[in-house]
Amino acid sequence: MNGERSETGMPINPLLFNIMLTDIEEEMGKVKRGGVKLRRHRIYSLAYADDMVLVAEEEEEMRGMIERLEKYLKRKKLELNTEKTKIIRFRKKGGRWKKRYGNEKGRQLRR
């Protein structure tokens, strides 16, 4: 690990990830858009180790969540690795939409 980044696969990464993003649910919930309702609560993200999934019911809500995530990461001086970032859109009746590749704010994201 150098002064600014840790290498992929380092055992400390999940711990650092969770420390840095501990308030992500609170941040996403400030706008009250996006996420999915689970009983009486709204869930905006799921995390495991050093991976995270944002969830939304509508595509426009997801766009807003991505914008909020980018601002949040910038404030914390973190970067989103667009090479490892995917956008997957599921159909309401099951299955995924065809994969699309697009550009989100000048960066290539896999869809």
N, C-alpha and C positions, 0 to 999 in steps of 0.2 A: 504494500500500500504506500503510495506517495502522499504528499501533503494535501492534495485536493481530491483524489479519487481512490476508491478501492478497486482492486481487480475483480473481474467476474469470477464467481465461485468461491470467494473468500468466506470462511465460516462466520465472520463478524457481520457480513452484509445484511442478513435478516434482522439482526438486532438493531443495526444502524437505521435500516429502513423503517422499522416500527417506531423507533424513537423520533425520527424526523417527521413521520407522517401520522403521529398519534392523534392529531386534531382534524384529520381530513373529513370525517363525517360531519363534524360541527361546521367546517368551512363550506361543504357542499350544501348543507341544510339551511344556510343563511338566506338563500334566495327562494327556497321552497318549490323549486322546479327540478324535475329529474327524479331519479331514484325509482324504486318500486315499493308499494305498500305491502307490509308484512304484518298482519293483524293491526295493531294500533300504532305501529312505527313505520317510518319511511327509511329504507336502506339505500344508500348511495354508492357504496363500494364494498367489495369483498377482497380480503387480502390473505395471502398464504406465503410464509417465508418472505421473500423480497419481490413478490409479484402482486399486482393489484388489478382488479376488474372494476370498472365503473358500470353501473346499470341504470337504464332509463326505459320507460315505456314508449317514448316517441323519439324519433330521430332529431327533431329540433331541440328537445330537452337535452339530448346527448351532446349536441354541438355546444350548448351553453355550459354544460358540465366540463367539457374539454377546455373551453376558454377559461373557466374558473380554475381548473386544475393548472393550466399554464401560468396564470397569475400567482397562484398559491406557490408553485414550485419556484418561480422567479424570486418571490419574497424570501424564500428559504435558501436561495442560491443553489438550487438543484436543477438538473436537466432531465427531460423526458427522452429516453433512447428511442428514437423513431424507427430504428432498424428492428427493434424488438416489439414495436407497438402494432397491434392489430385492431381493426374495427370489424366486429361481426354483428350482423343484423339478423335476428331470428324472426321467423314468421309466427303469427299468433296461433296458427294451427299446427305448428311444429316444423322443424327443419330450418335450414339457413337459406338466406337469399344467395344467389350466385355471388361468387367472390368478385369484388371490384377493387381496383387499385386507384387510389386518388391522392390528391395533394391537399394537405391541411395546412394552411398558412405557410406555403412555400416549402413544406417538408413532405416527403413521400411517406405515406402510411399504407400499410397493407390492409385491405378490407376483405 
